[in-house]
Structures are given as structure tokens and as C-alpha cells.
Amino acid sequence: MNRRIFRYEIPVDDRQHTIPAGKIVHMTRHRDLISPRVEVWVEVQLETPDISSEPVGGQVLTIIGTGHPAPEGATHVATCLDGPLVWHLYRLPVTLQVEQ
């Protein structure tokens, strides 16, 4: 079994961000509190048992604030509190993904 949990940072910037494919197991605001971003922990599948191995596949995510429109066809994945703000993580379907 080559599954591992890794942490990724995603900026709160209305853009799309690609991280390895996998189940999001936790999301929270970033610890430094300076720039708006969240941390997500993802259970990923690695190509080989070696921890330095590349993850298999990817997923494109975006973060939106409460009250902002969610992209059509996007799937809600997680929510976290950031002081008075609340961030919502959405996974975008391939049809909504923009090349960066």
C-alpha cells in the first residue's frame, strides 16, 4: 500500500490550484496568519513505496468565502474558520479548469 498523508498550502486568491489527487482529510487556516491561505491534508497514492515518489494524479481546487458564488459543477470538499471569516474548499470538474 503506497498511501500517505501530506500537507499542502492553498492561497485564498480566487484562482485555481492543483495539488495531488486524493481524499482531503483535514483543512484549517494557515498557522502564520499573515497571508490569507489554508492548509489541507490529503491522503495521496504514491507511484512507489518510497516517500519521495511522485503522487498519482491531480485535482484542481479553489477557495471561496461565505456568500460568494460557488463555481457551477464544483463539489464542496471542506470548510474552515479563519477568525471572523469562513473559507470553503471546492474541487473543480475538468470542464471548469483553466490552464495556468
ABEGO torsion letter per residue (X at the ends): XABBBBBBBBBBAGBBBBBBBEBBABBBBBAAGABBBBBBBBBBBBABABAABBBBEBBBBBBBBBGBBBBBGBBBABBBBBEABBBBBBBBBAAABBBX
